[in-house]
Amino acid sequence: MESSEEEDDLPSIESITPQSKIDSVHQSLTEKGIRKLCCELLDLKDAVENMCGDMRTKYLAFLRISEEAVEMEHELVELRKHISSQGILVHDLMSGLGREMDEWKRSSGDADESEEVEEPSPSELTDPNSEFLEKIDILLAEHKVDEALEAVDTEERNNPELKGAADTSSYKSAFIERKAVLEDQLLRIAKQPSVSVTELKHTLNGLIRLGKGPSAHQLLLKHYATSLHRRIEAFLPSCSSCPNTFPATLSKLVFSNISLAAKESASMFGDDDNPAYSNKVVQWAEREVEYLVRLVKENAAPSETVYALRAASVCLQDCLNYCKALEPQGLILSKLFLVLFRPYVEEVLELNFRRARKVVFDLNEADEGLESSSDFVAVLSDFAIASDTTMTDCSIRFMQIVQDILEQLTHLAVLHFGESVLARVLQLYDKYIDFLIKALPGHADEDGLPELQDHTILTRAETDSEQLALLGAAFTILDELLPKSLVKVWKLEVENGGGDGGDSSSSPSLISSSAPELKEWKRHMVQAFDKLRNYFCLQFVLSFIYSREGLTRLDALIYLTETPDDLHLPSLPFQALFSKLQQLAIIAGDVLLGKEKLQKILLARLTETVIIWLSNEQEFWSAFEDESTPLQPSGLQQLILDMNFTVEIARFAGYPFKVVQNHASVVINRAINIFSSRGINPQSSLPKAEWFTEAAKSAINRLLMGSDEASEAEEEYECEVEEGEEDDSLETSSLSTMDSFESFASASMADLESPSFTDSES
């Protein structure tokens, strides 16, 4: 109530309705009244929208009329100029006619006097300068620019003072004005979109004759730029139909246009005599190159596809070739193009290799673009017999995607981005190796290996044949398939690999002198494979040393409590090692058929790993260093015999044993030092070094042939050792220095059905 009283006190204003009145009116409305009010509000809303639409339409019409008014104003200015020139012409004609009439009247009125007076000379009757200006005005009015240009040139030759700066006469000012009009007409002709090249050159020559060379040069470059952009705009809609080759067409359009413009500029303006013109051509060409790079980026396929990689390679190849062809014309554009284009190529390479990682490791990911009939599919499929097909598919996908990427590269793309490609292939291979390691037994995240959480291994490679198949696939990719693919791309020679013995196949190897970066790349690739090899060897040795209950079979108690017998055989763990290596060699001969090099690498590394583990096992050595544990010379003798036995295994198998011998020497020296510090003199208690070698050889023969045929086997073994003496100089078991020997599973060892074991206590 109080609010209503206050509102009544307010002055009455017709345009303002108090809120209380509105509330009182509408609160009393019935449903019908409310519906009527809603209809009125909707009508009001429609009226407002119509008014807004009309206002927008009228505003657009106003803008259109304004533009037409501006155009009309320009036309009126042009018409005014034309009328002015026509008025000048009419005025001059009337003035001349008036003078002639006056002369005629004087001559007819004073006939007698005119007979006595001499006729005036033509120079007295007419002014040459006025006649020239009248002639120029007529030619300009009729747009006869060629005749006007000739007249201007002739007048300047006849009157050198017209070119000087000292003379400021009215005639010179009028002459300069006519030249400006002539220049304006030439500029209009040159700026017409439909002007032909011949007509343009003729017009530009006219501007040059008028002393307007910079303007003519700018018009020349503008004409070629406009022509190029029109042709490119007509071509762009078809880029999607040829994603691989459209950069070749674009680059041809751009660089051919640049070449034509440079040639015309040199012929018309003499760029050699005037560096300013040549500099402008270079600047204009650089802008066109930037335009080309932008067009390729905008119209290429998505960067993660091989189409984008192929387009980038083709563009790089063609553009650099065109840049080289333009260098004799003084246009050095290759460095600029590489600076502009390099980030895009790097981006395309990175995204393609990201896609490669997804295709290789995500086994549920399908890539229909990969070829299934490649040569390496049959090679890698051989390993599927001995392993899970899932891991074989991973290896096949690896080679398919890598070869697919390499095939997109052109020669100049390899030249400028080869190292980047090799680095990414190495990174992909390293992740592939980690992926295979995850499939081996004993792998866990705490092993320090890179996690591949997004990828799921369906089954682990539990058996020796499955694990060897993984190693065989990885080694085949490294040693055979990748080099073949790189040879095709890098266009290098192929030299036959292999060596002595059973490896008669030839493997392609890249000549480092032809591509120095490949030598370093191959070294890193070998290091990546060594991770898989070393992990396999370590897990194999650990499974041999430790039982399922976690107890070690290779315990120091063997050398502290047991007494060797007269047969001088190695301890039982090393006899078991010999048997296990035999079995693995037989399996490797089947799974890694034709991969003798890899067989030697694995078996040599396995032997090394046993001794390396023993050398680093502190618990083993702590038992010898414990003062409370008595030591016996026979324990030291047995340990030295076991080390020599391990070396002789490597020597007999035919693979390099120098590394094994070096590790064994470290173990022997450490044992001798410990026994010496405990009061045992090795010189008096141990046999000579030759005795250990002969005992190890004899033990191998006993284990191979049995005691009844020991002498015959020993003679055969001595013969084999003498034949292998030439190979004793090998120092390492790396891929680069591994010779081809007969397989550990070959000869008599492969024929054994079961190894012989002898207990030293029996």
PERA-V628003 format. One record per pair of residues at least 6 apart in sequence whose ideal C-beta (glycine too) atoms are under 7 Angstrom apart, sorted by the first residue. I is the first residue (numbers start at 1). J is the second residue. D is the distance in Angstrom with one decimal. If there is no record, write none. Layout:
i=[I;I]
j=[J;J]
d=[D;D]
This chain:
i=[3;4;7;7;29;85;85;85;86;88;89;89;89;92;107;129;132;133;133;135;136;136;136;139;139;139;140;140;140;140;140;143;145;145;145;145;148;149;149;149;152;152;153;155;156;156;161;162;162;179;182;183;183;183;186;186;186;189;189;190;190;190;190;200;201;204;204;204;204;207;207;208;213;217;217;217;217;220;220;220;221;221;221;224;224;224;225;228;228;228;228;231;232;232;232;235;236;239;239;243;243;243;244;244;244;244;245;246;246;247;247;247;247;247;248;248;250;250;250;251;251;251;251;251;254;254;255;255;258;258;258;258;259;259;261;262;262;262;265;265;265;269;271;271;271;278;282;285;285;286;286;289;289;289;289;290;293;293;296;296;297;300;300;301;301;301;302;303;303;303;304;304;304;304;306;306;306;306;306;308;309;309;309;309;310;312;312;312;313;313;313;313;314;316;316;316;316;316;317;317;317;317;319;320;320;320;323;323;323;324;326;338;345;346;349;349;349;349;352;353;353;356;356;356;356;357;357;358;359;359;359;359;360;360;360;360;360;361;361;361;362;363;363;363;370;370;370;371;374;374;376;376;377;379;379;380;380;380;380;380;380;381;383;383;383;383;384;386;386;386;386;386;387;387;387;387;388;388;388;388;390;390;391;391;391;392;394;395;395;398;398;399;399;402;402;402;403;406;406;409;409;414;414;418;419;422;422;426;426;426;426;429;429;430;433;433;433;433;433;434;434;434;435;435;436;436;436;437;437;437;437;437;438;438;439;439;439;439;440;440;440;440;440;441;441;441;442;443;445;461;461;464;464;465;465;467;468;468;468;468;469;471;471;471;471;471;472;472;472;472;474;474;475;475;475;478;478;479;480;483;483;483;484;486;487;487;487;490;490;492;492;492;492;493;493;494;495;495;496;497;497;497;498;498;498;498;498;499;499;500;500;501;501;501;501;502;502;502;502;503;503;503;505;510;512;512;526;526;533;533;533;534;537;537;537;537;538;540;541;541;541;541;544;544;545;545;545;545;546;547;553;554;554;556;556;556;558;559;559;559;560;560;560;562;562;563;564;564;564;564;565;567;568;568;568;569;569;569;569;569;570;570;570;570;571;571;572;574;574;574;575;575;577;578;578;578;579;581;581;581;582;582;582;585;585;585;585;585;586;586;588;588;588;589;589;589;592;592;596;596;597;597;599;599;600;600;600;601;601;601;603;603;603;604;604;604;604;605;607;607;607;607;608;608;608;610;611;611;611;611;611;612;614;614;615;615;615;623;624;624;625;631;631;631;633;633;633;636;636;636;636;636;637;639;640;640;641;641;641;643;643;643;644;644;644;645;645;646;646;647;647;647;647;648;648;648;649;650;650;651;651;652;652;653;654;654;654;655;656;656;658;658;658;659;659;672;675;676;697;697;698;698;700;701;701;701;701;702;702;703;703;704;704;704;705;706;727;730;730]
j=[20;20;18;20;37;137;140;141;141;137;137;138;141;134;114;171;155;174;178;151;148;151;178;147;148;151;148;178;181;182;185;185;182;185;186;206;182;182;206;209;179;182;209;162;162;163;167;172;175;210;210;207;210;212;203;206;207;195;203;200;203;204;219;223;268;216;219;220;268;215;216;216;269;265;269;277;280;261;264;265;261;280;284;257;260;261;288;253;254;257;288;253;250;253;295;249;299;246;299;301;307;311;307;310;311;314;314;299;311;296;311;314;315;318;314;318;292;295;296;292;315;318;319;322;288;292;322;326;285;288;326;331;326;329;281;281;329;331;271;277;281;277;277;278;281;330;331;331;333;333;336;333;336;337;340;340;340;341;311;315;344;308;311;307;308;311;308;347;348;351;351;352;354;355;352;369;404;405;408;348;348;352;405;408;408;344;345;348;408;409;410;413;410;341;345;410;412;413;410;411;412;413;337;334;337;412;333;334;337;334;333;416;417;420;417;420;421;424;405;424;428;401;402;405;428;428;431;365;365;367;397;401;394;397;398;401;432;435;452;455;455;390;393;394;400;401;404;400;400;403;399;481;396;476;481;392;395;396;399;473;476;392;392;469;472;473;392;465;466;468;469;591;461;466;469;470;458;459;461;466;458;459;436;439;470;473;435;473;477;432;477;477;481;425;428;485;485;485;489;421;489;489;490;517;517;517;521;521;524;525;528;525;528;528;474;528;529;531;532;449;450;452;452;455;470;474;532;443;449;531;532;535;452;457;457;460;461;470;461;467;535;536;539;460;462;539;539;449;451;467;470;584;587;587;591;536;587;588;591;592;591;532;533;536;598;602;591;592;595;598;529;532;529;595;598;525;529;507;507;508;509;510;508;510;494;508;510;510;515;510;511;514;515;511;514;508;509;511;506;506;507;509;504;505;506;507;740;739;740;739;740;596;740;741;742;596;740;742;743;596;597;740;594;518;518;519;734;735;601;602;605;605;602;605;606;609;609;606;606;609;610;613;577;580;552;553;554;613;552;553;573;573;614;620;623;624;571;635;638;639;623;629;635;760;761;634;634;637;638;760;760;758;641;695;699;575;699;702;758;760;641;642;645;699;638;642;759;642;645;646;703;757;610;649;703;755;755;603;606;649;749;752;755;603;743;744;745;749;745;750;599;602;745;743;745;750;598;599;740;743;738;740;743;744;655;738;741;733;735;738;653;655;744;650;655;656;733;733;646;649;650;660;659;660;663;646;646;660;663;664;667;663;620;667;663;666;667;629;631;674;674;675;678;680;680;685;686;671;675;680;682;686;686;671;668;692;692;695;696;664;667;668;692;693;696;696;699;660;664;657;660;661;664;696;697;700;700;657;660;657;721;700;717;744;724;741;742;741;730;733;728;730;731;732;733;682;682;682;714;717;710;714;717;710;713;714;717;710;758;755;756;713;748;749;713;756;739;737;739]
d=[6.3;5.5;4.7;5.5;6.8;6.1;6.7;5.2;6.5;6.0;5.6;6.5;6.3;5.2;5.5;4.8;5.9;5.6;6.8;6.3;5.9;6.0;4.7;5.1;4.0;6.6;5.7;6.7;5.4;6.3;6.9;6.4;6.4;5.4;6.1;6.5;5.3;6.6;5.2;6.2;6.1;6.6;6.3;6.8;5.2;6.0;4.7;5.8;5.8;6.2;6.8;6.8;5.5;5.9;5.3;5.1;5.3;6.5;4.9;6.0;4.7;6.4;4.7;5.8;6.9;4.2;6.3;5.9;6.5;5.9;4.0;5.3;6.3;6.7;5.7;5.5;6.4;7.0;6.3;6.3;6.2;6.9;4.8;5.7;6.8;4.2;7.0;6.5;6.6;4.4;6.9;5.8;6.8;6.1;6.8;6.4;6.3;4.3;4.4;4.6;4.2;6.1;5.9;4.5;5.9;6.8;6.4;6.7;6.9;5.1;5.0;5.2;3.4;7.0;5.3;5.1;6.1;5.9;6.5;6.4;6.0;4.5;4.9;6.2;5.6;4.5;3.7;6.8;4.7;5.9;6.7;6.9;6.1;6.9;6.7;5.4;4.9;6.1;5.7;6.0;5.2;4.6;4.8;3.8;6.8;5.9;6.1;5.6;6.2;6.8;5.7;5.6;6.1;5.6;7.0;6.2;4.6;5.5;6.9;5.3;5.6;4.9;4.8;3.8;4.7;6.8;6.2;5.7;4.9;4.6;3.9;6.1;6.7;4.7;6.7;6.7;5.9;6.8;5.4;5.0;5.2;5.3;6.6;4.4;4.2;6.4;5.0;5.1;5.6;5.3;4.4;4.1;6.4;6.4;6.6;6.7;5.7;5.1;3.9;6.7;4.8;6.5;5.4;5.7;7.0;5.1;4.7;4.0;6.1;6.9;6.4;6.8;5.9;6.6;6.8;6.1;6.6;6.3;5.6;4.5;6.0;4.3;6.9;6.7;5.8;6.3;6.3;5.7;5.6;4.8;5.8;5.2;6.1;4.9;5.0;6.2;6.4;5.8;6.6;4.4;6.3;6.1;6.7;6.8;4.3;6.5;6.2;6.5;6.3;6.7;4.9;4.7;5.7;6.2;6.9;6.1;5.0;5.1;6.9;5.6;6.6;6.6;5.5;4.2;5.3;4.8;4.0;4.2;6.3;7.0;4.2;4.7;6.1;4.3;3.4;6.1;6.9;5.0;6.8;6.6;4.9;7.0;6.9;5.9;5.9;6.6;6.6;4.1;6.5;5.3;6.5;6.0;5.3;6.1;6.9;6.7;4.9;5.3;4.8;6.8;5.6;5.9;6.1;6.4;5.0;6.2;4.4;6.1;5.4;6.0;7.0;6.1;5.6;4.5;6.4;5.1;6.5;5.6;4.9;5.9;4.9;6.5;5.9;6.7;5.0;6.0;5.7;6.0;5.8;6.8;5.8;5.2;6.0;5.7;5.1;5.6;5.1;6.4;6.0;6.1;6.3;6.2;6.1;6.0;6.2;6.0;4.5;6.8;5.9;4.6;5.6;6.0;5.1;5.5;5.1;6.0;6.4;5.6;4.4;6.0;5.6;6.4;6.6;6.1;6.8;6.8;6.2;4.9;5.8;6.5;5.9;5.7;6.5;6.6;4.7;5.7;5.3;5.8;5.3;4.5;6.1;5.9;5.2;6.1;5.7;5.3;6.6;6.9;5.4;5.3;5.6;4.8;6.1;5.6;6.9;4.4;5.7;6.7;3.9;5.9;3.8;5.4;6.7;6.3;6.1;6.7;5.6;4.4;3.9;5.8;5.5;6.6;4.2;4.8;5.2;5.1;6.5;5.6;6.5;4.6;6.0;3.8;6.3;4.5;6.2;3.8;7.0;4.9;6.6;6.6;6.0;7.0;7.0;4.8;5.0;4.5;6.0;6.1;6.6;4.7;5.4;5.9;6.5;5.8;5.8;5.8;5.1;6.8;5.7;6.3;5.1;4.7;6.8;5.1;3.6;6.3;5.0;3.6;5.5;5.1;6.5;6.1;5.6;6.8;7.0;5.9;5.7;6.9;5.2;5.7;4.8;6.5;6.7;4.4;6.8;6.9;5.0;6.9;5.3;5.8;6.0;4.9;4.2;5.6;6.1;5.6;6.8;4.8;5.6;6.6;6.5;5.5;6.2;6.0;6.0;6.8;3.8;6.4;6.6;6.8;5.7;6.5;5.7;6.2;6.7;3.7;3.7;6.7;4.6;5.9;4.8;6.7;6.2;5.3;3.6;6.6;5.5;5.4;5.5;5.5;5.5;6.0;5.4;6.5;4.2;5.9;5.9;6.0;6.9;6.0;6.2;6.1;5.0;6.4;4.4;6.1;4.4;6.2;6.0;6.2;5.1;5.2;5.8;5.5;6.0;6.6;6.1;6.5;4.2;5.5;6.1;5.8;6.4;5.9;6.4;5.7;5.2;6.1;6.8;4.8;6.0;5.9;5.1;6.0;5.7;3.6;6.8;5.9;5.0;6.9;6.7;6.6;5.8;5.3;5.4;5.6;5.7;5.8;6.6;4.0;5.6;5.4;4.3;5.9;4.3;4.3;5.8;6.4;6.1;5.7;5.4;4.9;5.3;4.1;5.8;5.8;7.0;3.5;4.5;4.6;6.4;5.8;6.5;4.3;6.2;3.8;5.5;5.8;3.8;5.4;6.9;6.1;5.2;6.1;5.9;5.0;6.3;6.4;6.7;6.1;6.8;6.3;6.7;5.2;4.0;4.7;5.7;5.4;7.0;6.2;5.2;5.9;6.5;6.9;3.8;5.9;6.6;6.5;6.7]
